[in-house]
Amino acid sequence: MVRGRAVGRYYGAEVTVVEDAGRPTRFTWNGRVFGVRRILDHWVTVRMDWSPARAPRVPERRHWRVEAGTAHAQGVYELRHDPATGEWLLSRVWD
């Protein structure tokens, strides 16, 4: 590990997310519930498979980097939401 930089692991695992006004408040992954303690970052990207010829509306994906945890541990997690499908993914976990 490089000093001062965290190492992230990519997952792409589906998670169940509870939202409040569009913001994640908790999520369930591998049968454990993680409470969101703090939102660290939020950004929006365009889906890479989007083509103006196929769909006139630009499909977005919303990304949330959150500090979250269980009763025993906490960490930093990146959640990705696809509003078109309603799907939430746990895309990355930082050590």
C-alpha positions in Angstrom: 0.0 0.0 0.0 1.2 3.5 -0.9 1.5 5.7 2.2 -1.5 8.0 2.6 -3.6 6.2 0.0 -6.3 3.7 0.8 -6.6 0.6 -1.3 -10.1 -0.2 -2.6 -11.7 -3.5 -3.6 -14.3 -3.6 -6.4 -17.4 -5.7 -5.9 -20.4 -4.9 -8.1 -22.6 -6.7 -5.6 -26.3 -5.9 -5.5 -27.4 -4.4 -2.3 -30.7 -3.3 -0.8 -30.7 0.4 0.1 -33.1 2.4 2.3 -33.2 6.0 1.1 -34.4 9.3 2.5 -35.0 12.1 -0.1 -32.9 10.1 -2.6 -29.9 9.7 -0.2 -28.9 6.3 1.1 -29.4 6.0 4.9 -28.6 2.2 5.2 -27.9 -0.8 3.1 -27.9 -4.5 3.4 -24.9 -6.5 2.0 -24.2 -10.2 2.7 -27.0 -10.4 5.2 -25.6 -7.5 7.3 -27.2 -4.1 7.7 -24.8 -1.1 7.4 -26.0 2.3 8.7 -24.8 5.3 6.8 -23.1 7.6 9.3 -21.9 10.2 6.8 -22.0 11.0 3.1 -18.4 11.7 2.0 -19.0 12.4 -1.7 -21.7 12.3 -4.4 -21.5 12.5 -8.2 -23.4 11.6 -11.3 -22.1 9.9 -14.4 -23.6 8.9 -17.8 -24.0 5.2 -18.5 -21.2 4.1 -20.8 -23.6 2.1 -23.0 -25.7 5.1 -23.7 -26.3 6.2 -27.4 -28.4 9.2 -28.4 -29.7 7.1 -31.3 -31.1 4.5 -28.9 -32.4 6.7 -26.1 -32.9 10.4 -26.4 -32.8 10.8 -22.6 -29.4 10.6 -21.0 -29.3 7.7 -18.5 -27.5 8.7 -15.3 -25.9 6.7 -12.6 -25.6 8.3 -9.1 -22.6 7.4 -7.0 -22.4 7.8 -3.2 -19.2 7.4 -1.2 -20.3 6.9 2.4 -18.9 6.1 5.8 -21.0 3.3 7.1 -20.9 0.4 9.4 -22.5 -2.3 11.5 -22.6 -2.5 15.3 -19.1 -4.0 15.2 -17.1 -2.2 12.5 -17.2 0.7 10.1 -15.6 1.6 6.7 -15.9 3.6 3.5 -18.2 2.2 0.8 -19.2 3.4 -2.7 -22.8 2.7 -3.7 -24.0 3.2 -7.2 -27.7 3.8 -8.1 -29.2 3.4 -11.6 -32.4 5.5 -11.4 -33.7 3.9 -14.7 -33.7 0.4 -13.2 -33.8 1.2 -9.5 -30.8 -1.1 -9.0 -28.2 -0.3 -6.3 -24.8 -1.8 -6.3 -22.0 -1.9 -3.8 -19.2 -0.9 -6.3 -16.2 -0.4 -4.0 -15.0 -0.9 -0.4 -11.9 0.9 1.0 -9.6 -0.8 3.5 
